[in-house]
Amino acid sequence: MGNEEDGTWRWNLEWRRALFDWEREEAAELQRKIDSMRIYKDIPNTWKWEHSKESNYSTKTAYKLLTNELNGLDATPVHKKVWNPIIPSKISAFNWQLLQDRIPTKSNLQRRGITTELEDGICALCEEEVEDSNHLFLRCKVAKWLWKACGKWWGISVNLENDCWKSFEQFGVWAKETRVKEGWDCIWNVVVWTIWLARNQKIFRDSDINKSKLLDHIQLKSFWWIKTRKSRCLFSLYDWLYNPMTCLKVNCGRK
């Protein structure tokens, strides 16, 4: 990890595996940052957070820093759309990893050298094609059935691209009211999370795939996410199952 030279510590980072191209850039930036700091043997060191006046770290200042970065020149509507207040932060983080193609699909695991090409790389849900993110969440016949079923439930036609980023970017552009748009974006997150859980259950527990039960899970989970994160939601589960659009337009306020 490093060694002492001339009374100061010099870092020499070593990685357990070969880095991807995008990781090399980040590793080089990390090396530049830590090289700019000097750790001296005979001088006591202290922690300092330079983004607050008191030099003390706080989640508020960290959140503000990250928000300012996202609102910069490189920010896109997708960056802001990912962090829907209705969605639990764990699921938003998963969705962001999905859009960056960072989740451990079989294709990604093979590319990282964690599994070999000789091992099964076929989608666990349909058992027909190679499992990459775009296939698993968009092209797989199980995923297609769920998207179509959700569209029928909401009374709209769902036409998705064969790319997760583009599909999420265009998801809900038809919605005019903010509450409806937030609710439909919630459906995206519930669907991709449900597909991921079903995929893991199939791989690790050899569970059967029941598409109707997966749809039931999507409907129930989205109901509770919205009910617990928005005030004045006066609709019942029965109302949500049979007319979600009206529930959001008429019977759901804001926190």
C-alpha positions as CSV (number, residue, x, y, z in Angstrom):
1,M,0.0,0.0,0.0
2,G,2.9,2.4,0.5
3,N,6.2,3.2,2.2
4,E,7.9,5.9,4.2
5,E,10.3,8.2,2.3
6,D,12.1,11.2,3.8
7,G,9.9,11.3,6.9
8,T,6.6,11.3,4.9
9,W,4.3,8.5,3.7
10,R,4.1,7.7,0.0
11,W,1.1,5.7,-1.2
12,N,1.5,2.9,-3.7
13,L,-1.9,1.5,-4.4
14,E,-2.3,-2.1,-5.7
15,W,-5.6,-3.5,-7.0
16,R,-6.8,-7.1,-6.7
17,R,-7.9,-7.2,-10.3
18,A,-7.2,-5.5,-13.6
19,L,-9.1,-2.2,-13.9
20,F,-11.5,-1.3,-16.6
21,D,-10.8,1.8,-18.7
22,W,-13.2,4.0,-16.8
23,E,-11.8,2.7,-13.5
24,R,-8.2,3.6,-14.5
25,E,-9.3,7.2,-14.9
26,E,-10.9,7.3,-11.5
27,A,-7.9,5.4,-9.9
28,A,-5.5,8.0,-11.4
29,E,-7.6,10.8,-10.0
30,L,-7.6,9.1,-6.6
31,Q,-3.8,8.7,-6.8
32,R,-3.4,12.4,-7.6
33,K,-5.5,13.5,-4.7
34,I,-3.8,11.4,-2.1
35,D,-0.4,12.3,-3.5
36,S,-1.2,15.9,-2.8
37,M,-1.6,15.2,0.9
38,R,1.4,14.6,3.1
39,I,1.4,12.4,6.2
40,Y,4.4,13.2,8.4
41,K,5.6,10.8,11.1
42,D,6.3,13.4,13.8
43,I,3.3,15.7,13.2
44,P,-0.2,14.8,14.5
45,N,-2.8,14.5,11.8
46,T,-6.5,15.6,12.0
47,W,-9.5,15.1,9.9
48,K,-10.8,18.2,8.0
49,W,-14.0,18.6,5.9
50,E,-13.3,21.6,3.7
51,H,-16.8,22.0,2.5
52,S,-18.1,23.4,5.7
53,K,-17.1,26.5,7.8
54,E,-16.5,24.4,10.9
55,S,-14.4,21.8,8.9
56,N,-16.6,19.1,10.3
57,Y,-18.3,16.6,8.1
58,S,-22.1,16.5,7.9
59,T,-24.6,14.7,5.6
60,K,-26.2,18.1,4.9
61,T,-23.0,19.5,3.4
62,A,-22.2,16.3,1.6
63,Y,-25.7,16.2,0.1
64,K,-25.4,19.9,-0.9
65,L,-22.0,19.2,-2.6
66,L,-23.4,16.2,-4.6
67,T,-26.5,18.1,-5.6
68,N,-24.4,21.0,-6.8
69,E,-22.3,18.6,-8.9
70,L,-25.4,17.1,-10.4
71,N,-26.8,20.5,-11.3
72,G,-23.6,21.3,-13.1
73,L,-23.0,21.2,-16.9
74,D,-22.8,17.4,-17.0
75,A,-26.1,16.9,-15.3
76,T,-28.9,15.4,-17.4
77,P,-32.7,15.0,-16.7
78,V,-32.0,11.4,-15.9
79,H,-29.7,12.3,-13.0
80,K,-32.5,14.3,-11.3
81,K,-35.2,11.8,-12.2
82,V,-33.4,8.9,-10.5
83,W,-33.8,10.4,-7.0
84,N,-37.6,10.3,-6.9
85,P,-38.7,11.2,-3.3
86,I,-41.3,8.4,-3.4
87,I,-38.6,5.7,-3.9
88,P,-36.6,4.3,-1.0
89,S,-33.0,5.4,-1.3
90,K,-31.8,1.7,-1.6
91,I,-33.9,1.2,-4.7
92,S,-32.9,4.6,-6.2
93,A,-29.3,3.5,-5.7
94,F,-30.0,0.2,-7.4
95,N,-31.7,2.0,-10.4
96,W,-28.7,4.3,-10.7
97,Q,-26.3,1.3,-10.8
98,L,-28.6,-0.3,-13.4
99,L,-28.5,2.8,-15.6
100,Q,-24.7,2.8,-15.4
101,D,-24.6,-0.9,-16.2
102,R,-22.9,-1.7,-12.9
103,I,-25.2,-4.4,-11.5
104,P,-23.8,-7.9,-11.4
105,T,-25.6,-9.5,-14.3
106,K,-24.1,-12.7,-15.7
107,S,-22.6,-10.7,-18.7
108,N,-21.0,-8.2,-16.4
109,L,-19.6,-10.9,-14.1
110,Q,-18.0,-12.6,-17.1
111,R,-16.6,-9.3,-18.4
112,R,-15.0,-8.6,-15.0
113,G,-13.4,-12.1,-14.9
114,I,-15.5,-13.2,-11.9
115,T,-17.1,-16.0,-13.9
116,T,-15.8,-17.5,-17.1
117,E,-17.3,-17.6,-20.6
118,L,-17.7,-21.4,-20.2
119,E,-20.1,-20.9,-17.3
120,D,-23.8,-20.4,-17.9
121,G,-24.4,-16.8,-19.0
122,I,-28.0,-17.3,-20.1
123,C,-30.8,-15.3,-18.6
124,A,-32.2,-17.1,-15.5
125,L,-35.8,-15.9,-16.2
126,C,-36.3,-16.9,-19.9
127,E,-33.4,-19.2,-20.4
128,E,-33.1,-18.1,-24.0
129,E,-30.6,-15.2,-24.4
130,V,-27.4,-13.9,-22.7
131,E,-28.2,-12.0,-19.5
132,D,-27.1,-8.4,-19.8
133,S,-29.0,-5.5,-18.3
134,N,-30.9,-4.5,-21.4
135,H,-32.0,-8.1,-22.0
136,L,-32.9,-8.8,-18.3
137,F,-35.0,-5.7,-17.7
138,L,-36.4,-5.0,-21.2
139,R,-36.1,-7.8,-23.8
140,C,-36.6,-10.9,-21.7
141,K,-40.1,-12.3,-22.2
142,V,-40.8,-12.1,-18.5
143,A,-39.9,-8.4,-18.4
144,K,-41.9,-7.7,-21.5
145,W,-44.9,-9.4,-20.0
146,L,-44.6,-7.3,-16.8
147,W,-44.2,-4.0,-18.7
148,K,-47.2,-4.8,-20.8
149,A,-49.3,-5.8,-17.8
150,C,-48.4,-2.6,-16.0
151,G,-49.4,-0.6,-19.0
152,K,-52.7,-2.4,-19.1
153,W,-53.2,-1.7,-15.4
154,W,-52.6,2.0,-15.9
155,G,-54.6,2.1,-19.2
156,I,-51.6,3.2,-21.4
157,S,-49.4,1.6,-24.0
158,V,-45.8,0.9,-22.9
159,N,-43.2,1.0,-25.7
160,L,-39.7,0.8,-24.4
161,E,-36.3,1.1,-26.1
162,N,-33.8,-1.7,-26.0
163,D,-31.6,0.4,-23.8
164,C,-32.2,1.0,-20.1
165,W,-30.9,4.5,-20.0
166,K,-33.0,5.6,-23.0
167,S,-36.1,3.8,-21.7
168,F,-35.9,5.4,-18.3
169,E,-35.2,8.8,-19.9
170,Q,-38.4,8.5,-21.9
171,F,-40.4,6.8,-19.2
172,G,-43.5,8.9,-18.3
173,V,-43.0,11.7,-20.8
174,W,-46.7,11.3,-21.6
175,A,-47.7,12.4,-18.0
176,K,-48.7,16.0,-17.6
177,E,-49.4,16.2,-13.9
178,T,-46.3,16.0,-11.6
179,R,-48.0,13.6,-9.2
180,V,-48.8,11.2,-12.1
181,K,-45.3,11.5,-13.4
182,E,-43.8,10.7,-10.0
183,G,-46.2,7.7,-9.6
184,W,-45.3,6.3,-13.0
185,D,-41.6,6.7,-12.3
186,C,-42.3,4.8,-9.2
187,I,-43.6,1.9,-11.3
188,W,-40.3,1.8,-13.2
189,N,-38.3,1.3,-10.0
190,V,-40.7,-1.3,-8.6
191,V,-40.6,-3.3,-11.8
192,V,-36.8,-3.4,-12.2
193,W,-36.4,-4.2,-8.5
194,T,-39.0,-7.0,-8.7
195,I,-37.3,-8.5,-11.8
196,W,-33.9,-8.4,-10.0
197,L,-35.3,-10.1,-6.9
198,A,-37.1,-12.8,-9.1
199,R,-33.8,-13.3,-11.0
200,N,-31.9,-13.9,-7.8
201,Q,-34.6,-16.2,-6.3
202,K,-34.4,-18.3,-9.5
203,I,-30.6,-18.5,-9.4
204,F,-30.0,-19.0,-5.7
205,R,-33.1,-20.9,-4.6
206,D,-34.4,-22.3,-7.9
207,S,-37.7,-20.7,-7.3
208,D,-40.4,-20.9,-10.0
209,I,-41.3,-17.7,-11.9
210,N,-45.0,-16.8,-11.5
211,K,-45.6,-13.6,-13.6
212,S,-49.0,-13.0,-12.1
213,K,-47.5,-13.0,-8.6
214,L,-44.7,-10.7,-9.7
215,L,-47.4,-8.3,-10.9
216,D,-49.2,-8.5,-7.6
217,H,-45.9,-7.7,-5.9
218,I,-45.5,-4.6,-8.1
219,Q,-48.9,-3.3,-7.4
220,L,-48.7,-3.8,-3.6
221,K,-45.2,-2.5,-3.3
222,S,-45.9,0.7,-5.3
223,F,-49.1,1.3,-3.3
224,W,-47.2,1.2,0.0
225,W,-44.3,3.3,-1.3
226,I,-46.7,6.1,-2.3
227,K,-48.9,5.8,0.7
228,T,-46.1,6.1,3.2
229,R,-44.2,8.9,1.4
230,K,-46.9,11.3,0.4
231,S,-49.5,13.0,2.6
232,R,-53.2,13.0,2.2
233,C,-53.3,9.8,0.1
234,L,-57.0,8.9,0.7
235,F,-57.3,6.0,-1.7
236,S,-57.4,2.4,-0.7
237,L,-55.6,-0.6,-2.1
238,Y,-58.7,-1.5,-4.0
239,D,-58.8,2.0,-5.6
240,W,-55.1,1.7,-6.5
241,L,-55.5,-1.7,-8.1
242,Y,-58.4,-0.6,-10.3
243,N,-57.6,3.0,-11.2
244,P,-54.1,4.2,-10.2
245,M,-54.2,7.3,-12.4
246,T,-57.3,8.7,-10.7
247,C,-55.8,7.9,-7.3
248,L,-52.8,10.2,-8.0
249,K,-54.7,12.9,-9.8
250,V,-57.5,13.3,-7.2
251,N,-56.7,11.6,-3.9
252,C,-53.0,12.2,-3.4
253,G,-51.4,15.3,-2.0
254,R,-47.8,16.3,-1.4
255,K,-45.6,16.1,1.7
